[in-house]
Amino acid sequence: MDPRWFSFNTQQGRCESCEGTGLRWSGSTEPCEECEGSRLAPIPRAVRVQGHRYHEVVGQAVQGARKEIRSWSFEGTQALLADQALRELTRRIDFLAEVGLGYLGLDRDASTLSGGEMQRLRLSAQLGAGLTGALYVLDEPTIGLHPSDTGRLLKNLKALVATGSTVVVVEHDADTIRAADHLIDLGPGGGRQGGRIVSEGEASVVLADEASPTGQALAHRDLLEAPVRGVAERFITVRGARAHNLKNIDVRLPVGRMTVVAGVSGSGKSTLVQRILYPAVRAGLRLTTEEPLDHDKVEGATHLERAAAVDQQPIGRTPRSVPATFLGVWDEIRKLFAALPESQVRGFKSARYSFNSNAGGRCSVCNGMGVLSHEMSFLPDVITVCDACHGARFEPATLEV
């Protein structure tokens, strides 16, 4: 059989009834009656290796599957056929365990993974690829990682270096900075005050340099003192949280206090806070929200007036959005320009000074973007500054004011 038979992303491999989702219908939590949630067609479901079907193996956590696969043994012709594939399978699943993902279900939906889990999953894939002499660029890989997980991450980054690869990391984490073979500290400030190399060399040398802002910050780690607020009297209580890695737990969070939810990556922090607490509170306040994951109930939402998530999603609703439009600063600037005598003579209203509006003020060539995107066949799009407005976003008459 072709390996594609064992993929629910291919026509021959997936269940026809649920089209490879494993669910009775889109958005349902009930398994498909035809494939019983395995996602596979009847033929691949019937194949067994060492008495186990494909979906029974991948339905386990990494550690369980690792233990079972290591127990497999083949003889004769089967051994010749299985040897190379089994060694590669064992090697790759070992990498998953080594980056701290031993608890992770092999069939877990990728959209439910936390940021730390996704980061380590990608790292495991690179380790498993066995490439040498490559350049790996990582942008703040410790975001969302527990300190105990950072050590595992650094160990595996060092493993990439040991294969002859070059690893470049943009990072603020103290342990990662100290573990660097070569450290480059940019500064001395941010924005216009940055862009210069203030110190460079071995980590111990840079951190001892008085000119290094990073070295000075790590040398003086003053902790903020918690203000005395008294005993909390009101609480938000999550009962029976049991989605993903959560084990039917009850959690109380004091109202009017800052609560920090800590724990190693994959322990359920994001599931509890972002996928259960937040949407359940919004639902309790009768606000639009996505469906919270499995739990019994959330009590105490009435103690709140609103619920907002501050995340890393792109700001604004259009590609023209900038911090000034998102924060409302641009609204006041537009009113100021519209109040000028020259604007009143020309009949320019405040909408004229918006590059998101069709009131005639924005550049008609780039539609207020300031740049033009040129599609290239088989290559990434090429972005160039608009020839008409030279990046100013507005048409000439508007720019004259």
N, C-alpha and C positions, 0 to 999 in steps of 0.2 A: 504494500500500500504506500501511496505517496504521503509524506509527512503532512501535507496540507489537509489530509482527511482529519487530522487531530486539531484543527484550528476552527474556532467558531466564527472566525472572520472570513472564511472561505465558503463558497456556495456548497461544495460537496461535504464540508465538515460540519456546518452548523445545522441545528434543528430547524426544520422548515416551519414548524408551528410558531415558535417564538423568534425566529430569525437570529438565533444566537444570543439573545439577551438572558435566557434562563428564567424569564418572568412570564406570567400569564398574559399581561398586556403592559404597554408602556406606562411607567409610573407605579405599577403594582409592586407589592412586597411579597406576593404569593408566587411560589415556583411554578414553572410551566408544567402542565399535566403530562405532556408528551415526553419531554426529556428529563423530568423531575429536577429541573434546575441545573443540569449538567451542561446545557447549551449545545450539546453535540447531537449529530444525527445517529440513527440506530446502528449503522455499521461501525463507526469508531467507538461507540458506547459498548459494543460487544467484545472488543479486543482486550485481552488481559496479558499483563506481564507479571510473572511471579504471583499470579492469582489476583492481581489488582488491576482495575480499569483505570484509564487515563484520568478521568475526573475525580476518582477516589484518591489518587496520588496528589494532584494539584489542589485538592480541597483541604489539605493539611497545612499546618504552619510550617515554616522553614525548618525548625529543629526536628519536628516529627518526620517530615519527608526526608530530611538528611539522614536520620537514624535508620529509616526503612530502606532507603536506597543503598546505604552502606552494607546492609544485610543481604542484598541480592547477590546471587552467584549463578553462573551459567557454565555449562559443560559442552564439550564437543563443538559442533558447528555453531551453536547458539553463542558460545563464548567468543568465537572469532568475529561474529557479527556484532556482538554487544560491547566488546572490549573498549573500542575507541569512544563510542557514544557514552558509555557508562563513566569512563574517566573524565570526559568533558563535563558531563552532568554533575558529577561529584565535585569537580573543581569550581564550577560556577555557583553551586549551592553553598559550598564552603565560604565563598566570598560574601554571600548574603549574611551568613552567620557571623563572620568576622567583623562586619561593619555594624553589628548590633541589631540586625533585623531578624533574629531567630524566632521571634514571636509572631512575625507577620504571616498572614495567610497567603499562600501562593496565588489564590484566585481572588484576592481582594481587589475591589474596584479602584483603579488608579485615582479617580476623582476624590476618593475618601481619605487618601493619604495626607499626612501632615507635611509641612514644608521640610522638616528635618528628615522625615522618611523618604521623601522624593529625592532630596539631595544625596542621601547615602545610597539609595537605589541606583541613581545615575553613576555614582562613584563605583559601586559594585560592578556595574556593566562595563566600565572602563577597565577595571582591574581584570575582569574576566576576559576582555578582548585580547589581553596579552600583548598590546602594542609596545614598541620600544622606540626611543628617540623622538617622541611626540611632545608637543607643547600643550599643556592643560591650563586653562584660565578659569579661575573660580572667583565669583563675586560674593563676598561675605558668606561663605559656606556654613559658618557656625550659627547663623540666624535661626532661632528656634531650638537650638540644641542645648541639652542639659550639660553641665560641666563634665559629667562622667562620659557623655557621648563624644565630647570634644576630643578627649584622649584617643578614642577609637578612630575618629576622623583623621587626626594628625598621624596616627600610626599608618593608616592606609595611604595618606598623601606621601609619606616617607617611602612607602612601598613602591609608589609610582616613580619616585626619584631613583630608587634602587634599580629599576629596570632600565635606567638611562634616559628617562623622560625629564622634561623641564616643567616645573609647576610654578605658576605665578598666581598669587592670592591677594585680593583686595580685602582687607580685614581690619576690624577694630578690637577683636577679642584678644585679651592680654596673653593667654596661653599660646595662641597661634602666633602672635608677634614674637614671643620669646623663643618659639620653636623654629623660627626661620633660620636658614643657613645664611641668607643675605637679606638685610632689611633696608628699605628705602623709605625715608620719612619726608613727605611733602608738606609744604606750608609756606610761611609760618602760621598763616591764618586760612580763612576760607574765602571764596569768591575772588575779588581783586587782590586780596592779601595773600593768596596762595600761588600755586604754580611753580614753586621753586623747591629744589632739593636742599633741605636744611641739614640732613645728616644721612650717611650711607655707610654700610659695612656690615660686620657681624652684629647680630642682635645685641649681644652684651655691650659692644662698643657704642652703638647708637643709643641704647637706653641709658647709658652713663653720660651722654653728651648733654651739656647744659643748654645747648642751642636746639635740642630736639623737643618739640611740644609733646610728642608721644612719650618720650622718656620722662619728662617732668610730670606728666599726668599719671603715669604708672608709679612714680616714686612718691606721690602724695595722694593716696587714696582715702580721702576723708569721707566718712559715712554721714548721711543725713540723719539727724535725730528725729525720731517719730514724735509728733506732737501728742500731748495728752488729750484724748477726746472722751474719756470715760467709757463705761460699758455700753455696748450697743443694745438697743431695746427692740429694734425691728430687723427682720431678716427676710431674705428671699431664699426659699428652700426648694431645691430640686429633689424629687423623690423617684426612686426606681430607675435611674439612668443606666441603660444597659446596651447602648449601641456600640458596635465595634469592640474595642478592648475594655469597655466599662463593664463592671460586674455587679449590676443592679444596686448601685450606690445611692445614698442620700447625702446631699451637700447643703450646708447652710452658709449664706454669704450675708454679712452685716450691711445694712443700708446706711449710707453716709460715711462709709469707710473705704479705703483702698485695699482690695483683696488681691493677692498674687497667687496664681495657680502654677505651681512648679512641678517638676517631675521629669524623668528621662523621656527622650523622644519615643512616641508610640504608647505612652502610658495613658493617653486619653484626654489630654489637656484641651486640644482644639475641638475634639468631639463634644466634650462637656460644655465648653464655653460658647463656641461658635455655632455648633450644630444642634444643641439642645437648649441651653439657657437663653441665648439671645433671641432665636426665633420664637421660643415659647413665651418669653416676656412680651415681645411685640404682639403676639397673638392675644395675650391677656389684656393688652392695652388697645385691642381692636385696630391694630396697624397692619398694613400689608407686609407679608413675610413669607418665606418658604416654609414648608412643613418641617417641624423639628423631628429629630430622630427619636428612636424608641425611648420612652420614659413614662412614668405613671402620671405625674403632674408637677406643676411648678406653682408654689404658693408665695404670696407676698408681692405680686406684680402691681397690686393696687397702691403700694407705697411709692411708686414711681410715676412720673408724668410723661416720660418719653424714654426711648431706647435707641441709641445710635451706635453703629460700628465704625471705628476709626481703623481702616485697613490700608493696604497698599494698592488698591484698585486705582486705575487712571482717573484723574480729576476731570470734571465736566462731561458733557454729553457729545461734543463734537471734537474733531482733531484740531480745531482752531483754539480750543480752550487753553488758557494760560492762568497762572496763579492770580493775576489781577482780575480776570473775569470770574474765576471760581469764588474768590473772596468778596466780590462785590465792589472792589476798589475802582474798577473800570467804569462802573455805573456813575460814580460821582465825578470822575474825570470827564465823561461824556456830557454830563449836565453842565459842567463848568465851561467846556468848549461851546456848547449850544447857547450859553448865556452871553457869549461875546458879541459885541456889536456887529462885527464882520459876519458872524454866522447868521444873525438875525436879518441883515441886509440880503444875504444870499438865500435865506429861507432854509438854512440847514437846521434840522431838529437833532435831538440827541442820538437818534437811531442812525444818523448819518455817520457818526463816529464809532460805529460798531462794525468790526470785520465779520461778525456773525449775522449781520442783517442785510437784506436786499434793498435797503433804502437808498442805494446809489453811492455810498461812500467807499465801499471796499473795492479793491482792484478787481476788475472784471476778467483779467487774464488768469490769475491764480485763485480767484474767489476768496480773497482775504487770507490765504495760507502763507503768503510771502515766499513760497517755494513751489517748484513744479516737479512732479514725479513722472519719470519717463520709464515706461515698461520695456524690459529687455528680455527677449526670448531666452529661456533656459538660464538666465542670470538674475540676480537681485535688481530691483528697480534702482535707477539712478536719480538722485535728488539734486536739483540745481536751484540757485536763487532766481526768483522771477525777474525776467528782463524788463518788464514794464514798471514795476514799483520798486525794484531793487531790494526786496525784502521788507519794505515799509508797510505793506498790506493794504494801503489805501490808494485811491486814484488821485491824479494831480490836483484837481480843484480842492479836494478835502485837505490835502497836504499843505496847501497855501495858507490855510488859516492858522 
